[in-house]
Amino acid sequence: MIFAVDFDGTLSFGEWPGTGEPNVGLIRFLKERKKKGDKLILWTCREAGTLDVALEWCKVQGLVFDAVNDNLPEIVEKYQWNSRKITCDFYIDDKAVRENMYHWFDL
């Protein structure tokens, strides 16, 4: 499966342009899914310096992505083009999943 996940308010409980406390349950869930062979995409509005800060923050959390603000290379190859819409099985975003639903990700 492919999981696309937002940064601000989702992985990090901080506010742009800074970072904040990690969403430990979600991070644990994503790391476990990656161990099982699933792919992870960081799907965020951040770019340039603020994206670099977010990526470093994720690295400190032990979270490594297969793509950042882009489709996976195998998806581009499969469809012979790179759509602006990310191809994934799940979008995880604070605007779609409410804070009281984060317990779903506890393993």
C-alpha positions, -999 to 999 in steps of 0.1 A, spaced: 0 0 0 10 36 -4 4 62 24 6 99 17 9 119 49 8 156 57 34 172 80 19 202 98 -8 193 123 -5 156 113 31 142 118 40 173 138 16 190 162 35 223 157 25 251 133 42 262 101 70 274 97 82 257 129 78 221 141 63 207 173 57 176 193 57 144 172 25 124 167 41 93 182 12 69 174 11 79 138 48 78 133 50 44 149 22 32 126 40 45 95 73 30 105 56 -3 110 39 -2 77 72 7 60 88 -24 76 60 -45 61 69 -31 26 44 -3 23 56 30 7 54 64 23 50 98 6 54 131 25 26 152 10 30 188 23 27 224 12 62 230 26 90 238 1 126 250 1 139 257 36 108 249 55 106 215 37 142 208 46 134 215 83 104 191 81 125 164 65 153 167 91 126 166 118 112 134 103 147 119 100 152 125 138 119 106 143 133 77 123 108 83 95 121 80 59 100 87 28 100 70 -6 89 102 -22 84 139 -11 56 160 -27 57 137 -57 45 103 -70 66 72 -65 89 65 -95 72 32 -101 38 49 -104 52 74 -129 67 45 -149 34 25 -148 13 53 -161 40 69 -183 35 104 -168 35 122 -135 1 134 -125 -1 164 -101 -25 142 -80 -6 118 -58 -14 82 -63 -19 65 -30 -42 42 -10 -45 65 20 -42 102 25 -35 111 62 -41 148 69 -53 167 99 -80 183 78 -94 148 70 -87 129 102 -97 145 135 -74 145 165 -97 122 184 -93 96 156 -55 93 159 -59 64 183 -66 43 151 -28 44 145 -17 30 178 -2 -5 173 
